[in-house]
Amino acid sequence: MKRTLWITLAAILAFAAILIARMPASWLLPSGPQAPFSCVSIEGSLWSGACEGLILQHLPLGDVTWELAPARLLLGRLAAHVTLNRDAARASADVEAGLSGKLTVRGVLADLPLDPKLLPGVPPQLHGDLHADLALLELKGPLITQLKGTLEARNLEERSGKVTPLGSYLVSFPGGEGEPVGQLRDTGGPLSVAGTLRLTQAGGFDVQALVAPRADAPPELASNLKFLGSPDAAGRRQFSMSGSF
């Protein structure tokens, strides 16, 4: 009887796994005006599918594909490899959500333009590209609790009338507990910059840096630095900025 019971139970579980694996993704993903997100079209199954024309909170993000990791379900975790494509924007990562509400993202590779349509809050006159290479990103609700990897802003330009080059900048986060603090530096351009970027537990950011113009800095850019106060012996001025997400 025990052997028969186990065989029957195994058969039921196998049937359920096959049924879920083959279930169309469109049956399970929310739809309608009250849904948190919507897709122009949904293809594939729950385990391997695609959402074309994803719109999240009225923000068009592009086309998303996913490949779930079924074995993680046995540990009470939902995990998937996710990719995003929209015009010049590309991103991929391994995403995992647990019962505790923590979201863990590993292996983030992303390249996207600084576009207000993709990144709300970016000033429309600021142009350039963003590159992300993150080994680990952990979120608890909207707060970033761990961050390890690099974020790079490349070829920044200010285009309010005349085009002013601003350079390229890199922030390196070492990871670890506590508020994420990254080392900020320039990677070339008209400004020499060195400092830190701290992500606060209140859901904000704080930048502390020393800034100095290089010899080839545009005169108007070098002149604007005078508003930061008097320079130190090395010609650097203190720059501070904070805000919330």
C-alpha distance (Angstrom), angle and dihedral (degrees) to the residues before:
residue distance angle dihedral
M1 . . .
K2 3.84 . .
R3 3.80 91.3 .
T4 3.80 91.3 48.8
L5 3.82 90.8 47.7
W6 3.81 92.7 52.1
I7 3.81 92.0 46.9
T8 3.80 90.5 50.1
L9 3.80 92.3 47.4
A10 3.81 91.6 48.4
A11 3.80 90.5 50.1
I12 3.81 91.4 51.0
L13 3.80 92.1 49.2
A14 3.80 91.8 47.2
F15 3.81 90.8 49.9
A16 3.81 90.9 48.4
A17 3.82 91.5 49.5
I18 3.81 92.0 49.9
L19 3.81 91.1 46.4
I20 3.81 93.3 51.2
A21 3.80 92.9 42.9
R22 3.80 91.2 54.6
M23 3.79 95.5 40.3
P24 3.82 111.1 118.3
A25 3.80 112.1 -110.0
S26 3.80 90.2 -133.7
W27 3.82 89.5 67.5
L28 3.79 93.1 61.0
L29 3.80 107.2 31.2
P30 3.83 113.8 91.0
S31 3.77 119.9 -107.9
G32 3.79 138.5 176.8
P33 3.82 133.6 66.6
Q34 3.83 93.2 -62.0
A35 3.82 95.5 52.4
P36 3.83 117.0 112.5
F37 3.80 89.4 -127.6
S38 3.78 139.6 6.7
C39 3.81 138.8 -154.6
V40 3.78 129.4 -148.4
S41 3.81 86.6 -139.5
I42 3.81 136.6 -5.0
E43 3.79 122.8 -147.9
G44 3.79 135.2 -179.3
S45 3.78 131.4 15.7
L46 3.77 136.8 -56.1
W47 3.82 90.6 -92.1
S48 3.79 97.8 44.0
G49 3.77 120.5 17.6
A50 3.77 150.2 124.7
C51 3.79 136.2 -125.8
E52 3.79 110.8 -156.1
G53 3.78 116.8 -157.5
L54 3.81 98.5 10.6
I55 3.81 113.8 -161.9
L56 3.81 117.3 -168.9
Q57 3.81 118.2 -174.0
H58 3.82 90.4 -19.4
L59 3.83 90.5 -51.7
P60 3.84 115.0 120.6
L61 3.82 107.6 -137.7
G62 3.81 103.5 173.1
D63 3.80 132.9 -123.0
V64 3.81 120.3 -18.7
T65 3.80 128.6 -165.7
W66 3.81 127.9 -175.1
E67 3.79 141.8 -169.3
L68 3.80 113.9 -164.3
A69 3.82 123.6 -145.3
P70 3.83 103.4 -134.3
A71 3.82 94.8 -169.4
R72 3.82 91.1 64.6
L73 3.80 89.6 63.2
L74 3.81 88.4 70.3
L75 3.83 87.0 64.5
G76 3.79 93.0 48.9
R77 3.81 93.3 -103.9
L78 3.78 131.8 121.9
A79 3.80 110.0 -143.6
A80 3.79 132.8 173.0
H81 3.78 143.8 160.7
V82 3.80 106.0 -119.8
T83 3.80 131.4 -168.6
L84 3.80 129.6 -171.0
N85 3.80 127.0 -162.5
R86 3.78 128.5 -179.2
D87 3.79 121.5 155.3
A88 3.84 104.8 -65.4
A89 3.83 93.1 -5.6
R90 3.82 119.4 99.2
A91 3.81 129.1 173.4
S92 3.80 138.4 162.6
A93 3.81 134.6 175.1
D94 3.80 146.2 151.7
V95 3.81 107.5 -109.4
E96 3.81 126.1 -166.3
A97 3.81 129.5 -178.9
G98 3.81 123.3 -169.0
L99 3.80 135.0 -164.9
S100 3.83 90.0 -100.4
G101 3.79 91.0 68.1
K102 3.80 93.8 -112.2
L103 3.79 116.7 137.2
T104 3.81 116.9 -151.1
V105 3.79 121.1 -166.8
R106 3.80 122.5 -174.2
G107 3.78 134.9 -179.4
V108 3.79 96.6 21.1
L109 3.80 114.1 -175.9
A110 3.77 116.1 172.9
D111 3.78 138.8 161.5
L112 3.77 120.1 -178.5
P113 3.79 140.2 148.4
L114 3.80 120.2 -107.2
D115 3.78 93.3 -104.0
P116 3.84 123.8 156.5
K117 3.81 87.5 -142.4
L118 3.81 89.2 63.9
L119 3.81 99.9 27.6
P120 3.81 111.1 34.3
G121 3.77 110.9 -150.5
V122 3.80 96.3 38.1
P123 3.83 108.0 127.2
P124 3.83 109.1 -111.7
Q125 3.81 91.2 -131.9
L126 3.83 91.9 57.9
H127 3.80 114.3 89.1
G128 3.78 132.9 -180.0
D129 3.79 141.8 89.6
L130 3.79 134.8 -76.7
H131 3.82 124.0 -145.2
A132 3.81 122.4 -171.4
D133 3.80 126.5 -169.6
L134 3.82 107.5 172.7
A135 3.79 125.7 169.1
L136 3.81 91.8 -170.5
L137 3.78 137.9 12.8
E138 3.82 120.7 173.0
L139 3.78 124.3 -173.9
K140 3.79 131.2 -172.8
G141 3.76 103.7 -166.1
P142 3.82 106.5 -47.0
L143 3.83 93.8 -23.6
I144 3.80 124.3 98.7
T145 3.81 106.4 -134.8
Q146 3.82 99.2 173.4
L147 3.77 132.5 20.1
K148 3.80 129.2 175.2
G149 3.78 123.9 171.7
T150 3.78 140.0 40.9
L151 3.78 137.8 -59.6
E152 3.78 118.2 -164.1
A153 3.80 130.9 -170.0
R154 3.78 109.4 -160.4
N155 3.80 133.6 -162.1
L156 3.79 96.4 -6.0
E157 3.79 117.0 -167.2
E158 3.79 133.2 -178.8
R159 3.80 109.4 -141.6
S160 3.78 107.5 -177.2
G161 3.76 95.9 132.6
K162 3.80 103.0 -46.1
V163 3.82 117.9 43.3
T164 3.81 110.1 -116.0
P165 3.84 118.4 -172.2
L166 3.82 112.5 -134.6
G167 3.81 101.2 -179.5
S168 3.81 134.2 -130.5
Y169 3.80 128.9 -64.1
L170 3.80 138.4 -165.7
V171 3.81 131.0 -157.7
S172 3.83 117.5 -165.5
F173 3.82 119.3 -162.7
P174 3.84 115.4 -163.9
G175 3.82 95.5 -161.8
G176 3.80 126.8 -132.9
E177 3.79 136.5 120.3
G178 3.79 125.3 -47.2
E179 3.77 129.5 39.3
P180 3.83 110.1 -19.0
V181 3.80 110.7 -109.7
G182 3.79 120.0 -173.0
Q183 3.78 130.6 -166.7
L184 3.80 110.3 -119.8
R185 3.82 123.8 -154.0
D186 3.77 139.9 150.0
T187 3.81 120.9 -108.2
G188 3.78 95.7 -159.9
G189 3.77 140.3 -38.7
P190 3.80 140.7 90.4
L191 3.83 95.7 -46.1
S192 3.80 132.3 63.6
V193 3.81 107.0 -145.2
A194 3.81 131.7 177.4
G195 3.80 127.5 164.1
T196 3.80 146.0 89.1
L197 3.79 139.2 -69.6
R198 3.82 114.8 -152.7
L199 3.82 123.9 -168.6
T200 3.78 107.7 -150.0
Q201 3.81 129.5 -142.7
A202 3.80 87.6 -122.4
G203 3.81 89.8 67.8
G204 3.77 97.7 -99.9
F205 3.79 142.1 101.4
D206 3.78 136.7 -121.8
V207 3.81 125.1 -160.4
Q208 3.79 122.3 -165.1
A209 3.79 116.4 177.1
L210 3.79 146.9 148.6
V211 3.80 114.4 -125.4
A212 3.79 131.7 -168.2
P213 3.82 132.5 169.1
R214 3.78 119.4 -116.9
A215 3.78 122.9 -134.6
D216 3.81 92.6 -97.4
A217 3.83 95.7 48.0
P218 3.83 114.0 129.8
P219 3.83 109.3 -100.6
E220 3.83 93.2 -121.4
L221 3.82 91.2 52.7
A222 3.80 93.1 48.7
S223 3.80 89.6 47.3
N224 3.81 92.3 52.5
L225 3.82 90.1 57.9
K226 3.80 88.9 68.2
F227 3.80 88.3 76.0
L228 3.82 88.0 67.7
G229 3.79 91.6 69.6
S230 3.78 135.6 -109.9
P231 3.82 119.0 -18.6
D232 3.78 124.1 -120.7
A233 3.81 124.2 -120.9
A234 3.83 90.5 -77.2
G235 3.81 92.9 51.3
R236 3.82 93.9 -106.1
R237 3.78 124.6 138.3
Q238 3.81 128.2 -153.9
F239 3.81 114.4 -109.7
S240 3.82 121.2 -168.9
M241 3.79 130.0 177.0
S242 3.79 133.1 163.9
G243 3.78 136.8 171.5
S244 3.79 145.8 137.8
F245 3.79 133.5 -94.5
